[in-house]
């Protein structure tokens, strides 16, 4: 089994490299990178544990694995929230990260206090080391910690589907499959004795899915054309929509994405903020803005805002 853990660890190392080469230069997502690092640490811990020959080293390897494990639910929650169109305030992100650090601090008491594990023994199966653990009174804290994040992921996805947030129902369904798959594997690992940590495979598959999603979304542009009127939303009133539509060059239309970008321009959003909320690269936003300027016959944001201001005075 040590060979299997070695292969999984090697694959987990390739993903952050692929992320840097194919995705990060166009659409940076720090939570995705942190997820990749966390999974690498988890799989390194599993590898070291399987190769352990003493209880002391096995406990060290177990703590290495937990260092990654406590951050994986946090990373997945933040990634899914971002893909679903949710942006949290800084203090919320810091609070969640603090909870992960506290959770890991509890794990570090292993070998010194009987809070997390009452007792631990080292055994061997199929040539690989394995820890036999008797859980302590504080171990349920980890179960609650993980369940809270899983419930949070499912809640975010549910809101996304109900309100139409995010990129599409298909994307929401894909994220739901990832979450349910990890929940199922986590339950199996917790309540059914196994000689292999199948969560390592589950984490790796989740990484592949998120990599594929971000790779596909990095330059996503909807090409479908719509009639030459700007979509009316809470950002653009009906009169303003008619004013903007009237200055379009004869025979030209705005694509659905260009309409969304135009609304965000009027709302005063920066290109970086648009890129984050629309899940595209800043270069893609720049391209949309350029096309909008050409079609409206303006040279900048100020002229668009002047049109809106003019219409509001009529």
ZAVOKOL-113562 format. One record per residue (C-alpha): x, y, z; residue number from 1. Coordinates in Angstrom, 1 decimal, decimal comma. Each point is the difference from the previous one (the first is absolute). Layout:
N
{rec {X Y Z} NUM}
...
! end
This chain:
314
{rec {0,0 0,0 0,0} 1}
{rec {3,0 2,3 0,5} 2}
{rec {0,4 -0,1 -3,8} 3}
{rec {-3,6 1,1 -0,5} 4}
{rec {0,4 2,9 2,4} 5}
{rec {3,2 1,0 -1,8} 6}
{rec {-1,8 0,1 -3,4} 7}
{rec {-2,9 2,0 1,5} 8}
{rec {2,5 2,4 1,6} 9}
{rec {1,8 0,4 -3,3} 10}
{rec {-3,2 0,8 -1,8} 11}
{rec {-1,0 2,5 2,7} 12}
{rec {3,3 1,8 -0,7} 13}
{rec {-0,7 0,3 -3,7} 14}
{rec {-3,3 1,9 0,5} 15}
{rec {1,4 3,2 1,5} 16}
{rec {2,6 0,0 -2,8} 17}
{rec {-2,7 -0,4 -2,6} 18}
{rec {-2,1 2,7 1,7} 19}
{rec {3,0 2,5 -0,1} 20}
{rec {0,6 -0,8 -3,7} 21}
{rec {-3,5 -0,1 -1,4} 22}
{rec {-2,2 2,0 2,3} 23}
{rec {1,6 2,3 2,6} 24}
{rec {1,5 2,5 -2,4} 25}
{rec {-3,5 0,8 -1,4} 26}
{rec {-2,2 -0,6 3,0} 27}
{rec {1,6 -0,1 3,4} 28}
{rec {-2,0 -1,8 2,8} 29}
{rec {2,1 -0,2 3,2} 30}
{rec {-2,5 -2,4 1,6} 31}
{rec {0,5 -2,5 -2,8} 32}
{rec {3,7 0,2 0,4} 33}
{rec {-0,3 -0,5 3,8} 34}
{rec {-2,2 -3,0 -0,7} 35}
{rec {2,7 -1,5 -2,2} 36}
{rec {2,6 0,6 2,7} 37}
{rec {-2,2 -1,5 2,7} 38}
{rec {-0,7 -3,1 -2,1} 39}
{rec {3,8 -0,4 -0,6} 40}
{rec {0,6 0,2 3,8} 41}
{rec {-2,8 -2,5 0,7} 42}
{rec {1,4 -2,5 -2,5} 43}
{rec {3,5 0,5 1,3} 44}
{rec {-1,2 -0,8 3,5} 45}
{rec {-1,8 -3,1 -1,3} 46}
{rec {3,2 -1,1 -1,8} 47}
{rec {2,2 0,6 3,1} 48}
{rec {-2,5 -1,8 2,2} 49}
{rec {-0,1 -3,1 -2,2} 50}
{rec {3,9 -0,1 0,1} 51}
{rec {0,2 0,5 3,8} 52}
{rec {1,8 -2,5 2,1} 53}
{rec {-0,3 1,7 3,4} 54}
{rec {-3,0 1,4 1,8} 55}
{rec {1,7 3,4 0,5} 56}
{rec {0,5 0,4 -3,8} 57}
{rec {-3,5 -1,3 -0,7} 58}
{rec {-1,5 2,7 2,3} 59}
{rec {2,1 2,6 -1,7} 60}
{rec {-1,2 -1,2 -3,4} 61}
{rec {-3,6 0,1 1,2} 62}
{rec {0,4 3,6 1,1} 63}
{rec {1,4 0,9 -3,4} 64}
{rec {-3,0 -1,5 -1,7} 65}
{rec {-2,3 1,9 2,4} 66}
{rec {1,7 3,3 -0,9} 67}
{rec {-1,4 -0,4 -3,5} 68}
{rec {-3,3 -1,5 1,0} 69}
{rec {-1,1 2,8 2,2} 70}
{rec {0,4 2,5 -2,8} 71}
{rec {-1,6 -2,0 -2,8} 72}
{rec {-3,6 0,5 1,1} 73}
{rec {0,7 3,8 0,4} 74}
{rec {1,5 0,2 -3,5} 75}
{rec {-2,8 -2,0 -1,6} 76}
{rec {-2,6 2,2 1,7} 77}
{rec {1,7 3,2 -1,2} 78}
{rec {0,5 -1,3 -3,6} 79}
{rec {-3,6 -1,2 -0,3} 80}
{rec {-1,2 3,3 1,4} 81}
{rec {2,0 2,0 -2,5} 82}
{rec {-1,2 -2,2 -2,9} 83}
{rec {-3,6 0,5 1,3} 84}
{rec {0,4 3,8 -0,1} 85}
{rec {0,5 0,6 3,7} 86}
{rec {2,7 2,3 1,3} 87}
{rec {0,6 0,1 3,8} 88}
{rec {1,3 2,9 2,1} 89}
{rec {3,6 -0,2 1,2} 90}
{rec {-0,9 -0,6 3,6} 91}
{rec {-2,1 -3,0 -0,9} 92}
{rec {2,9 -1,5 -1,9} 93}
{rec {2,3 0,7 2,9} 94}
{rec {-2,4 -1,6 2,5} 95}
{rec {-0,3 -3,2 -2,1} 96}
{rec {3,8 -0,2 -0,3} 97}
{rec {0,3 0,5 3,7} 98}
{rec {-2,4 -2,9 0,6} 99}
{rec {2,2 -2,2 -2,1} 100}
{rec {3,1 1,0 1,9} 101}
{rec {-1,8 -0,7 3,3} 102}
{rec {-1,1 -3,4 -1,3} 103}
{rec {3,6 -0,9 -0,9} 104}
{rec {1,2 1,2 3,4} 105}
{rec {-2,3 -2,6 1,6} 106}
{rec {1,5 -2,7 -2,2} 107}
{rec {3,5 1,0 1,2} 108}
{rec {-0,9 -1,1 3,5} 109}
{rec {0,3 -3,6 -1,2} 110}
{rec {2,7 -1,8 1,8} 111}
{rec {0,0 2,5 2,9} 112}
{rec {-3,6 0,1 1,1} 113}
{rec {-2,9 -2,3 -0,3} 114}
{rec {-2,4 2,6 -1,4} 115}
{rec {0,0 -1,0 -3,6} 116}
{rec {1,2 -3,6 0,2} 117}
{rec {-0,1 -1,9 3,3} 118}
{rec {2,5 -2,6 -1,3} 119}
{rec {1,8 -0,8 -3,2} 120}
{rec {1,6 -3,3 -1,1} 121}
{rec {2,1 -0,8 -3,1} 122}
{rec {-0,9 -3,0 -2,1} 123}
{rec {0,8 -1,3 -3,5} 124}
{rec {-2,2 -1,2 -2,8} 125}
{rec {1,1 -1,0 -3,5} 126}
{rec {3,5 1,3 0,7} 127}
{rec {-1,2 3,5 1,0} 128}
{rec {-0,2 1,6 3,4} 129}
{rec {-3,4 1,0 1,5} 130}
{rec {-1,1 1,7 3,2} 131}
{rec {-2,6 -1,6 2,2} 132}
{rec {-1,6 2,9 1,9} 133}
{rec {-2,3 0,3 3,0} 134}
{rec {-1,7 3,3 -0,3} 135}
{rec {0,0 2,5 2,8} 136}
{rec {-2,8 2,4 1,2} 137}
{rec {1,0 2,8 -2,4} 138}
{rec {0,1 -2,1 -3,1} 139}
{rec {-3,7 0,8 -0,9} 140}
{rec {1,1 3,6 -0,4} 141}
{rec {1,7 -1,0 -3,3} 142}
{rec {-3,2 -1,7 -1,1} 143}
{rec {-2,0 3,1 0,7} 144}
{rec {2,6 2,1 -1,7} 145}
{rec {-0,1 -2,0 -3,2} 146}
{rec {-3,8 -0,3 0,0} 147}
{rec {-0,4 3,8 0,3} 148}
{rec {2,0 0,5 -3,1} 149}
{rec {-1,8 -2,7 -1,9} 150}
{rec {-3,3 1,5 0,9} 151}
{rec {1,3 3,4 -1,0} 152}
{rec {1,0 -1,3 -3,4} 153}
{rec {-3,4 -1,6 -0,6} 154}
{rec {-1,8 3,2 1,2} 155}
{rec {2,0 2,2 -2,4} 156}
{rec {-0,6 -2,4 -2,9} 157}
{rec {-3,7 -0,1 0,9} 158}
{rec {-0,3 3,8 0,0} 159}
{rec {2,0 0,2 -3,2} 160}
{rec {-2,5 -2,3 -1,7} 161}
{rec {-3,1 1,6 1,4} 162}
{rec {1,1 3,6 -0,8} 163}
{rec {1,9 -0,7 -3,2} 164}
{rec {3,3 1,2 1,4} 165}
{rec {3,3 -1,1 -1,4} 166}
{rec {0,6 -1,2 -3,5} 167}
{rec {-2,6 -2,7 -0,6} 168}
{rec {-2,1 -2,8 1,4} 169}
{rec {2,4 -2,4 -1,6} 170}
{rec {2,9 1,5 2,0} 171}
{rec {-2,0 -0,1 3,2} 172}
{rec {-0,8 -3,7 -0,7} 173}
{rec {3,7 -0,7 -0,5} 174}
{rec {0,9 1,6 3,3} 175}
{rec {-2,8 -1,9 1,7} 176}
{rec {1,4 -3,2 -1,3} 177}
{rec {3,4 0,9 1,4} 178}
{rec {-1,4 0,8 3,4} 179}
{rec {-2,2 -3,1 0,3} 180}
{rec {2,9 -2,2 -1,2} 181}
{rec {2,3 1,3 2,7} 182}
{rec {-2,8 -0,2 2,6} 183}
{rec {-0,6 -3,7 -0,9} 184}
{rec {3,7 -0,8 0,1} 185}
{rec {0,4 1,8 3,3} 186}
{rec {-2,8 -2,0 1,5} 187}
{rec {1,5 -3,2 -1,2} 188}
{rec {3,4 0,8 1,4} 189}
{rec {-1,5 1,0 3,4} 190}
{rec {-2,3 -2,9 0,6} 191}
{rec {1,3 -3,0 -2,0} 192}
{rec {3,5 -1,4 0,8} 193}
{rec {2,2 0,1 -3,1} 194}
{rec {3,7 -0,7 -0,6} 195}
{rec {0,3 2,8 -2,6} 196}
{rec {-0,7 3,8 0,3} 197}
{rec {-2,5 0,3 -2,9} 198}
{rec {-0,4 3,7 0,9} 199}
{rec {3,3 0,5 -1,7} 200}
{rec {-1,5 -1,1 -3,3} 201}
{rec {-3,2 2,1 0,7} 202}
{rec {2,0 3,1 0,6} 203}
{rec {2,0 -0,5 -3,2} 204}
{rec {-3,1 -0,5 -2,1} 205}
{rec {-1,5 3,2 1,5} 206}
{rec {3,2 1,9 -1,0} 207}
{rec {-0,3 -1,2 -3,5} 208}
{rec {-3,6 1,2 -0,2} 209}
{rec {0,8 3,5 1,3} 210}
{rec {3,0 0,2 -2,3} 211}
{rec {-2,2 -0,9 -3,0} 212}
{rec {-2,6 2,6 1,1} 213}
{rec {2,4 2,8 0,4} 214}
{rec {1,8 -0,9 -3,2} 215}
{rec {-3,3 0,1 -1,9} 216}
{rec {-1,1 3,2 1,6} 217}
{rec {3,2 2,1 -0,3} 218}
{rec {-1,0 1,5 -3,3} 219}
{rec {-3,7 -0,9 -0,1} 220}
{rec {-2,0 2,3 -2,3} 221}
{rec {-3,6 -0,5 -0,8} 222}
{rec {-0,4 0,5 -3,8} 223}
{rec {-3,8 -0,1 -0,3} 224}
{rec {-1,4 3,3 -1,4} 225}
{rec {-3,0 1,9 1,4} 226}
{rec {-2,2 2,8 -1,4} 227}
{rec {1,7 3,5 0,1} 228}
{rec {-1,3 1,0 3,4} 229}
{rec {1,9 -0,1 3,3} 230}
{rec {-1,2 -2,5 2,5} 231}
{rec {-2,0 1,8 2,7} 232}
{rec {1,1 -0,9 3,6} 233}
{rec {0,3 1,6 3,3} 234}
{rec {3,1 1,8 -1,3} 235}
{rec {-1,6 1,5 -3,1} 236}
{rec {-3,5 1,5 -0,1} 237}
{rec {-2,3 -0,3 -3,1} 238}
{rec {0,6 3,6 -1,2} 239}
{rec {3,7 -0,3 0,2} 240}
{rec {-0,2 -3,3 -1,9} 241}
{rec {-1,8 1,7 -2,9} 242}
{rec {2,5 2,9 0,0} 243}
{rec {2,9 -2,4 -0,2} 244}
{rec {-1,7 -2,1 -2,7} 245}
{rec {-0,6 3,1 -2,1} 246}
{rec {3,7 0,8 -0,4} 247}
{rec {0,9 -3,5 -1,2} 248}
{rec {1,5 0,0 -3,5} 249}
{rec {-2,5 -0,9 -2,7} 250}
{rec {-0,4 -3,8 -0,3} 251}
{rec {2,1 -0,8 3,1} 252}
{rec {-1,0 -1,7 3,2} 253}
{rec {1,5 -0,7 3,4} 254}
{rec {0,7 -3,6 0,9} 255}
{rec {-1,5 -1,2 3,3} 256}
{rec {3,5 0,2 1,7} 257}
{rec {0,5 3,6 -1,4} 258}
{rec {-3,3 1,0 1,5} 259}
{rec {0,9 -1,4 3,4} 260}
{rec {3,4 1,8 -0,2} 261}
{rec {-1,7 3,3 -1,0} 262}
{rec {-2,3 -0,2 3,0} 263}
{rec {3,0 -0,6 2,3} 264}
{rec {1,8 3,0 -1,6} 265}
{rec {-3,0 2,2 0,7} 266}
{rec {0,0 -1,4 3,6} 267}
{rec {3,6 1,2 0,4} 268}
{rec {1,6 -3,4 0,3} 269}
{rec {3,7 -0,4 -0,7} 270}
{rec {1,3 -2,5 -2,6} 271}
{rec {1,4 -2,1 2,7} 272}
{rec {-3,3 -0,2 1,9} 273}
{rec {-1,8 -0,8 -3,3} 274}
{rec {2,5 -2,8 -0,7} 275}
{rec {-0,5 -1,6 3,5} 276}
{rec {-3,8 0,2 -0,1} 277}
{rec {-0,4 -1,1 -3,6} 278}
{rec {2,7 -2,7 0,3} 279}
{rec {2,0 1,1 -3,0} 280}
{rec {3,5 1,5 -0,4} 281}
{rec {0,6 3,7 0,2} 282}
{rec {1,2 -0,2 -3,7} 283}
{rec {-3,5 -1,3 -0,9} 284}
{rec {-1,7 2,9 1,8} 285}
{rec {2,4 2,4 -1,8} 286}
{rec {-1,0 -1,5 -3,3} 287}
{rec {-3,7 0,4 0,8} 288}
{rec {0,4 3,6 1,1} 289}
{rec {1,9 0,8 -3,2} 290}
{rec {-2,8 -1,5 -2,2} 291}
{rec {-2,6 1,9 2,1} 292}
{rec {1,8 3,4 -0,6} 293}
{rec {0,2 -0,7 -3,7} 294}
{rec {-3,7 -0,9 -0,3} 295}
{rec {-1,1 3,0 2,1} 296}
{rec {2,3 2,4 -1,7} 297}
{rec {1,7 1,1 3,2} 298}
{rec {3,6 0,1 1,1} 299}
{rec {-0,3 -0,7 3,7} 300}
{rec {-2,1 -0,7 3,1} 301}
{rec {-0,6 3,7 0,6} 302}
{rec {-1,8 0,4 -3,2} 303}
{rec {-2,3 -3,0 0,8} 304}
{rec {-0,7 1,5 3,4} 305}
{rec {-0,7 3,3 -1,7} 306}
{rec {-2,7 -1,7 -2,1} 307}
{rec {-1,6 -1,4 3,2} 308}
{rec {0,2 3,4 1,7} 309}
{rec {-1,5 1,7 -3,0} 310}
{rec {-2,9 -2,4 -0,1} 311}
{rec {-0,6 0,3 3,7} 312}
{rec {-0,4 3,8 -0,4} 313}
{rec {-2,7 -0,3 -2,7} 314}
! end
